[in-house]
Amino acid sequence: MNEFGGKVALVTGAAGGIGAAVVARLAAGGAAVAALDVDAEGLAAVVKGLPPEGPAARPYTADVSDSAAVDEAIGRIERDLGPIDVLANVAGVLRSGPVTELDDATWAQVLRVNLDGVLHCSRAVARSMAARRTGAIVTVASNAGAVARSGLSAYSVSKAGAAAFTKCLGLELAPYGIRCNVVSPGSTDTPMLGALLDGDAAAAAIAGSPEIFRNGIPLGRVAEPEDIAEVVAFMASDGARHLTMQELFVDGGATLGV
């Protein structure tokens, strides 16, 4: 695989889970990867764990909810590695609980990271991409942004907003040849899933929860982070050169083809 040879990719939320898998996949495809996260220790482990051959990923620490910090980090990345060709917006947080117990601070935190973070990173890289008339932006949202989820109001709203924003961005940037697409996972084997579901999280996700109107997973398995990373890589590659403003659900059929 060398579909990203000579390209520079920025992956947010890169210190673990889906973000780390996306870093590994793009690096395996030949990209020079800027791995960005607030977790410096986690970033170091991800970068150290990559195979020594091929372009190395470099860690950058920044909070995507801070627009000034994002602008500064992207400036450093482009000075270090060159213009960014691919942006994968993966950074996200999940907070659960009923709306009646949802406080303002929690609501604001989820939207700052999951929605504002996508704005900050996309806006910053789009300026350079538009000037060069090339680039691909892929936002990792969630199938929870398309179907109602009990106890996940803030998360669902933030992911639905991120998906809608990315599609609007794709419309604005299409005249510059820049593609913007959305990959929306379902239950994926990450620490986030374990924090959401008690006990055997995979089994619970596969079975579903009829009492809260949550479907199970028709394919009978939860996704691995690498499953999502493969789709992100496809959306960012020239193989998807005629795809923009699309949202692909990678959830084993949990949303029943919505």
N, C-alpha and C positions, 0 to 999 in steps of 0.2 A: 504493500500500500504506500503510495506516494502522492495521493490526490491533493495534499496540502503542501507539497514541496515548495519552498521559497516564500510561503505565506506566514504572516504573523497572526496569531489568534489570542484573544483575551477571553478568559473563562472566569466568571465571578462565582462565589460560593465554592471555591476550588479545594477547600481543605478537607472535604470528606464527601461521602455519599455520591450522588449523581455528578456533582461538580468534579470530584476527583476522577471519576470514570471518564468524563468528557475530556479532562486534561490528558489522560493516558491515551485516549482514542485519537485525539487530534495530533498529539506528539507522535504516535505510531504512524500517522498519515503524513508525517514530514513537516508539520507546522512548528515554528518557534512559538512556544506557548507562554503567555504571561498569566500566571495563576494568581488570582486575587481573592483575598478573604480578610476578615478581621482576626482570624486565628493564625498567628504567625507560627506557632508550634506545629499545628496541623499542616500548614502549607509546607513547612520544611520536610515533614515526613512524606508528604505526597511527592514532592520533587525528588527526594532522595530515593524513593521507591521505584522511580522510572528506570527502564533499561538504559545502560550507559551509551548504547549506540543511538544514532539519530540526533536531531535537534533537542537540546535540553530545555525543560521548562524553567522559568525563573519566577521566584515568589515575590509578590507585591502585597503589602498590607494596607488596607484601606476599608472604610465603612461605606458601603454603597448608598446608605441613606444620607450621607453628607456630600452634597454636590461639589463643594470646594475641594474636598479630599479626593473625590473621583476625578475631577479635572486635573488635579496635581498628579495623581497616579498615572493617568493616561498620558500626560505629558512626559513623565519619566519613561513609561513603557515605549513610547514612540521614539524617544531619544536613544534608548538602549537597544531596541530591537528593530525599529522601523515602523512605517505606517501600519495600522491595524487593518487586516483584511477580513477577519471573522470575529464577531462578538457573540459569545454564548452567555446569555443572562440566566444564571442558575441560582444565584444567592436567594435564600428564602428562609423564613421562620414560620413556625406553626404554633399557634396558641389555641387551645380548645376550651369550650365551656358554653353554657347557655347564654343567650343574649341578656337575660335579666341579671346575670352576674358579671357581665362583661364591662370592665371599667375603661375609662377614656384612655388611660395610658397604654393599656394592652392593645386596644383598637388602633391607636396611633402608631405604636411600634410595628405592628404587622404591616400596616399600609406603608410606613416609611421604608421598610426593607423590601417588601414584595412588589410594591407598585412604584413608589418614588425612586427606588434603586434602579428599576428598569428604565425609567425616564432619564435619570442622571447619566447612566452608562451609555444608553443608546444615543442620547443627544450629543454627548461628547465625541463619540466615535463617528457619528453621522456627519459631522462637520467636515472632517478629514476625508471620509469616504466620498461625500458629495463632490468635493473639490477634485478628487481623482476619478470619479464616475465609476466606482467599483466597490464591491463589498457585500457581505452577507451578515445578517443579524438573526439570531435564533433565540427566542425566549422560551424557557422552560416554565410552563404554567402548571395546571393541574386539571384533571377531570372534575374536581370539586368546583371549578369555575363554571361548569356547564350544567351541573345538576345540583339540586339543593342537598345540603349535608347538615344534619342536626349537630349542633355544637361547634360548627366550623364557620360561623358567619363571617368573621373578620378575614379568615384565610380564604374562603370562597370568593368574597368580594374582591380581595386583593388580586387573586389569580385571574378572575374574570376581567378585572380592569387591566391587568398586564397584557392579557391576550388582546383585548380591544385596542389598547394603545399600540401594540406591535402591528396590528393590521392597519390602523390609521397611518402609522409611520411608513409602512410598506407602500401605501398609496402615495404619500408625499414624496417618497424617495425613488419610486419606480422610474421617473424620467431620468434619473441619474444612473440607472442600471443596478441599483442596490435592492437586494431581495430581503424581505423581513417575514419570517415565519414563526409559528408557535408549535411546540411539542408539549403535549399535555399528558403526563403520566398518571396512572392510577397508583394503587398500592405497590410500593417498591421496597425492597429489602434494605432499608437504611435505618439509622437510629431514630429518625423522625417517625417511622411507622411503629417502632417499638414503644416510643413515648406516647403515641396516640391510642394504641390498643394494648390491653392487659394480657398477660399470659403468652400463649403461642400466637403472636401477632399475624403470622402468615396464615395459619389455619383460620383465624377469626376473619381475616380479610377475604379469604377464599369462600368461606361459608356465607358471608354477608350477615346483616342484622335486620331481619324483617320488622322487628319492633320499632326501629327508627327508619324504616323504608330505605335501607341501604342494600343494593344488589350485591351478590357475590361475584365471583370472577368465573365466567364461563370456561376459560381455558384451564382452570384448576391450578393456577400457580400465580404467585406474585412475581413482579418483574425484578430482575437483577439490575443494578445501576448500569451495567454494560449494555443492557437492552435499550435503555433510554439514550445512552451515549451514541450508539450506532445510528439511531434515528436523527439525533442532533447533527452528527457528522454528515449524514446524507443531505439533510436540509442545508447545510453550509457548503456542500460540495458543488462542483460544476455539474454533477449528475442531476441536480435539482435546479438547473439554470432557468427553467421556465416556470418555477413555482414561487409565488409570493403571495402574502396575505392569507396563507393557508394555516389551518390548525389540525394537527394530527394527534389523535388520542391513542396512547400506547398503554392500554390498561387491560389487555386480555379479554376485551369485550364487556367490561363492567358497566359501561355507559350505554350498552346495547345499540351502538352505532349512532348515537346522537351526533 
